[in-house]
């Protein structure tokens, strides 16, 4: 054939036109039309290619495909290095493998280790979990069964109806493809899901369990309710937020009247927020619980209830406070709406 080959050498199988030329004392082989070459299990296809004998480099242009088993790399231009088995792909790069795909502007694919480095509009897709991962730079590390992206990293997961999409933003995002799929977001993390907006410095999202664990200054807003503490757990079911659990210096705050700076507060070692149909249903404060709530009946003010106990449970109807249950070692003060004296928060 036109290109000498042996085991592990690049073998030319077909080209409509093949010609050789000497340029700058370097032998080049020009191949045009339905080019097909092979190296071991790699199959290379393109419209036009130039083989540089001295560098052992194959430059493929046109409709480029490199196929290995069920994996396919496509691009407008690929520089393939025969000795190292490295493909450098540029422009409209697309890699497809069972259950996964990758798009980017620039890609270095190391076929000896299956490792890949991508940059420019990187988009990773886990088709099984309907997860997308984007950023400006990323790597695929098969030995760790993970990919990561950096710079404007964004992960989103679609539900089957595409109505309750989970969005996670951070400076760096790691995604693990193992038996237990999970994403780790680091630095300036923002999570959006329905009416929820949560922030923290570090978060782990377990896709199979639909659970997100937030650490380092976790803070969440669910409609008019803020909740924060040392660590936070978000629990979803069928892509709908069901529960927020905060432990350590836990607090839940809701604005009663922003003009008069009135706030409802609930504190404790642990707070659990129960949500159904995107509406707050119950708030539980467990251990060293303290509450301070403005009471209303319709639009009529009914005073203030301040209490402390082992456990305090607040119940809501249409996200409005309906009743409060105080359990164990209860102490409290009720201030009627016409009370004019000092008000002490328990």
C-alpha positions in Angstrom: 0.0 0.0 0.0 1.0 3.7 -0.2 1.8 3.9 3.5 4.1 1.1 4.9 2.5 -0.8 7.7 3.0 -3.5 10.2 1.4 -4.2 13.6 0.5 -0.9 15.2 1.4 1.1 12.0 -1.2 3.2 10.2 -2.5 1.3 7.2 -4.1 3.0 4.2 -7.1 1.0 3.0 -8.6 3.2 0.3 -8.4 6.6 -1.4 -9.8 7.7 -4.7 -6.7 9.6 -5.5 -3.2 9.1 -3.9 -0.1 11.0 -4.8 3.3 11.7 -3.2 5.3 14.9 -3.0 8.5 16.2 -1.4 8.2 19.6 0.3 11.0 21.1 2.5 12.8 17.8 2.3 9.7 16.2 3.9 7.9 13.3 2.2 4.1 13.9 2.1 1.4 11.6 0.9 -1.8 13.3 -0.4 -5.0 11.3 -0.2 -8.3 12.5 -1.6 -11.8 11.1 -1.9 -13.3 8.4 0.4 -10.2 8.1 2.5 -10.1 5.1 4.8 -7.2 4.2 7.1 -6.7 1.8 10.0 -4.5 1.4 13.0 -5.2 -1.6 15.2 -8.9 -1.2 16.2 -9.1 2.4 15.0 -10.8 3.2 11.7 -10.2 6.6 10.2 -12.4 8.2 7.5 -12.3 11.6 5.8 -12.6 13.4 2.5 -9.0 14.5 2.3 -5.8 13.6 4.2 -2.1 14.4 4.2 0.3 11.9 5.7 3.7 13.3 6.9 6.2 10.5 6.9 8.8 12.1 9.1 6.4 13.2 11.8 4.2 10.1 11.5 1.2 12.5 11.4 -2.0 12.1 9.5 -4.0 15.4 8.9 -7.6 14.6 8.1 -10.1 17.2 6.8 -13.6 17.3 5.4 -16.1 14.9 7.0 -13.8 13.3 9.5 -14.7 10.2 11.5 -12.5 8.1 13.8 -14.3 4.9 14.9 -13.3 2.5 17.6 -15.9 -0.1 18.5 -19.0 1.8 19.6 -17.1 5.1 20.0 -17.1 7.7 17.2 -15.2 11.0 17.0 -16.4 13.5 14.4 -14.8 16.8 13.5 -14.0 19.1 10.6 -10.2 18.7 11.1 -8.2 16.1 13.0 -4.4 15.8 13.4 -3.7 12.1 14.2 -0.3 11.1 15.5 0.5 7.5 14.6 3.1 6.7 17.3 1.3 8.2 20.3 -2.2 7.5 19.0 -3.4 11.0 19.9 -6.1 12.7 17.9 -6.3 16.5 18.0 -9.7 17.5 16.7 -11.0 21.0 15.9 -14.2 22.6 14.8 -17.6 21.0 15.4 -16.1 18.3 17.5 -18.5 15.5 18.5 -17.7 12.3 20.4 -20.4 9.6 20.8 -20.3 6.5 22.9 -23.0 4.3 24.5 -24.9 6.5 27.0 -22.6 9.5 26.6 -21.7 12.2 24.2 -19.4 15.2 24.1 -19.4 18.4 22.0 -16.7 21.1 22.0 -14.5 23.3 19.8 -11.2 21.6 20.5 -10.4 18.1 21.7 -7.3 16.1 22.5 -8.1 12.4 22.6 -5.5 10.0 23.9 -6.5 6.6 22.5 -3.9 4.7 24.5 -5.5 5.7 27.8 -9.0 6.8 26.6 -8.4 10.2 28.3 -9.7 13.3 26.6 -9.2 17.1 27.1 -11.7 19.5 25.7 -12.1 23.3 25.5 -14.4 25.8 24.0 -18.2 25.4 24.5 -17.8 22.0 26.2 -21.0 20.0 26.5 -21.2 16.5 28.1 -24.4 14.6 27.9 -25.3 11.5 30.0 -28.3 10.2 28.0 -29.4 7.7 30.5 -29.9 10.2 33.3 -30.8 13.1 31.0 -27.9 15.1 32.5 -26.0 17.9 30.6 -22.7 19.3 31.8 -21.2 22.4 30.2 -18.1 24.7 30.7 -15.2 26.3 28.9 -12.7 23.5 29.7 -13.0 19.9 30.7 -11.4 16.5 30.9 -12.6 12.9 30.7 -10.7 10.6 33.1 -11.7 7.0 32.5 -9.5 5.6 35.3 -11.6 7.6 37.8 -14.9 7.1 35.8 -15.4 10.9 35.8 -15.5 14.0 33.8 -15.1 17.6 35.0 -15.6 21.0 33.6 -14.3 24.4 34.7 -15.1 28.1 34.0 -18.8 28.8 34.0 -19.6 25.2 34.7 -23.3 24.3 34.6 -25.1 21.0 35.2 -28.7 20.5 34.5 -31.0 17.4 34.6 -34.3 17.2 32.8 -37.3 15.4 34.0 -39.3 13.5 31.5 -41.7 16.4 31.0 -38.9 19.0 31.2 -40.9 21.1 33.7 -38.8 20.7 36.9 -35.3 21.0 35.5 -32.5 20.9 38.2 -29.8 23.5 37.5 -26.4 23.6 39.3 -23.8 26.3 38.6 -20.3 26.5 40.0 -16.7 27.3 39.1 -15.8 23.6 38.8 -18.1 20.6 38.4 -17.1 16.9 38.6 -19.4 14.2 37.2 -18.9 10.5 38.1 -20.3 7.9 35.7 -19.9 4.9 38.0 -22.7 2.7 39.3 -23.8 5.5 41.6 -24.0 8.7 39.5 -23.1 11.9 41.3 -22.0 15.4 40.7 -19.7 17.5 42.9 -20.0 21.3 42.5 -17.2 23.4 44.0 -16.9 27.2 44.7 -19.7 29.7 44.3 -22.4 27.0 44.0 -26.0 28.0 42.9 -28.8 25.4 42.7 -32.2 26.1 41.1 -35.1 23.8 41.0 -38.6 25.0 40.7 -39.2 27.8 43.3 -35.9 26.8 45.1 -32.7 28.8 44.9 -29.9 27.5 47.1 -26.3 28.6 47.5 -23.2 27.2 49.2 -19.5 26.7 48.6 -19.6 22.9 48.1 -22.4 20.5 47.1 -22.8 16.8 46.1 -25.8 15.8 44.1 -26.6 12.0 44.1 -28.7 11.5 41.0 -30.1 8.0 41.8 -31.3 9.1 45.2 -32.3 12.6 44.1 -30.5 14.1 47.1 -28.2 17.1 47.2 -25.9 17.7 50.2 -24.7 21.3 50.7 -21.9 22.4 52.9 -20.0 25.6 53.7 -22.5 28.4 54.3 -25.6 26.7 52.7 -28.5 29.0 52.2 -31.8 28.3 50.5 -34.9 30.3 49.5 -38.1 28.5 48.8 -40.7 31.1 47.8 -40.9 33.5 50.8 -38.9 31.3 53.1 -35.2 31.3 53.8 -33.4 28.5 55.6 -29.8 28.2 56.5 -27.3 26.6 58.9 -24.1 24.5 58.9 -25.1 21.7 56.5 -28.2 21.3 54.3 -29.9 18.3 52.6 -32.3 18.8 49.7 -34.5 15.8 48.9 -36.4 15.5 45.6 -38.9 12.9 44.3 -39.6 12.6 40.6 -37.7 15.9 40.2 -39.9 17.8 42.6 -38.5 19.2 45.8 -40.0 17.4 48.9 -37.8 18.3 51.8 -35.1 20.6 53.1 -33.1 19.6 56.2 -30.7 21.9 57.9 -28.5 20.9 60.9 -26.3 23.0 63.1 -27.3 26.6 64.0 -30.4 26.1 61.9 -32.7 29.0 61.1 -35.8 29.5 59.0 -36.9 33.1 58.3 -39.9 34.4 56.3 -40.8 38.1 55.7 -44.2 39.0 57.2 -44.0 42.7 56.3 -41.0 44.1 54.5 -42.0 47.7 55.1 -42.4 47.3 58.8 -39.4 44.9 58.9 -41.5 42.1 60.4 -40.0 38.6 60.2 -41.1 35.2 61.3 -38.3 33.1 62.7 -37.7 29.5 63.7 -34.4 28.3 65.2 -33.0 25.0 66.5 -30.2 22.5 66.1 -32.2 21.0 63.2 -34.9 22.3 61.0 -36.9 20.3 58.5 -39.0 22.0 55.8 -41.7 19.8 54.2 -42.9 20.9 50.8 -45.7 19.5 48.6 -46.8 20.7 45.2 -44.1 23.4 45.5 -45.8 24.9 48.6 -44.5 24.9 52.2 -46.6 22.5 54.3 -44.7 22.1 57.6 -41.7 23.5 59.4 -40.2 21.4 62.3 -37.5 22.7 64.7 -35.9 19.9 66.7 -33.8 20.4 69.8 -33.4 23.8 71.5 -36.3 25.0 69.3 -37.3 28.7 69.4 -40.0 30.4 67.4 -41.2 34.0 66.8 -44.3 34.2 64.6 -46.7 37.0 63.7 -50.2 35.5 63.9 -53.0 36.4 61.4 -56.5 35.4 60.7 -57.2 36.2 57.1 -55.9 39.8 56.8 -56.4 40.6 60.5 -53.4 40.7 62.8 -53.8 38.4 65.9 -50.6 39.3 67.7 -47.3 37.6 68.2 -46.4 34.2 69.6 -42.8 33.7 70.9 -42.0 30.2 72.2 -39.2 27.8 73.1 -39.4 24.0 73.5 -37.7 20.8 72.7 -39.7 20.7 69.4 -41.8 23.2 67.6 -43.9 22.4 64.6 -45.4 25.1 62.4 -48.2 24.1 59.9 -49.1 26.0 56.8 -52.0 26.2 54.4 -51.3 27.7 51.0 -47.8 28.7 52.4 -49.5 30.8 55.1 -49.0 29.9 58.8 -52.1 28.0 60.1 -51.0 26.7 63.5 -48.1 26.0 65.8 -47.5 22.9 68.0 -45.0 23.2 70.9 -43.8 20.0 72.4 -41.6 19.3 75.5 -40.4 21.8 78.0 -42.6 24.5 76.4 -42.3 28.1 77.4 -43.9 30.9 75.5 -45.4 34.4 75.5 -48.4 35.6 73.5 -48.5 39.3 72.7 -51.9 40.5 71.6 -52.2 42.7 68.5 -52.8 45.8 70.6 -49.9 45.2 72.9 -47.6 48.3 73.2 -44.8 47.2 75.5 -41.4 45.6 74.7 -41.5 42.3 72.9 -38.9 39.6 73.8 -38.0 36.9 71.4 -37.5 33.5 73.2 
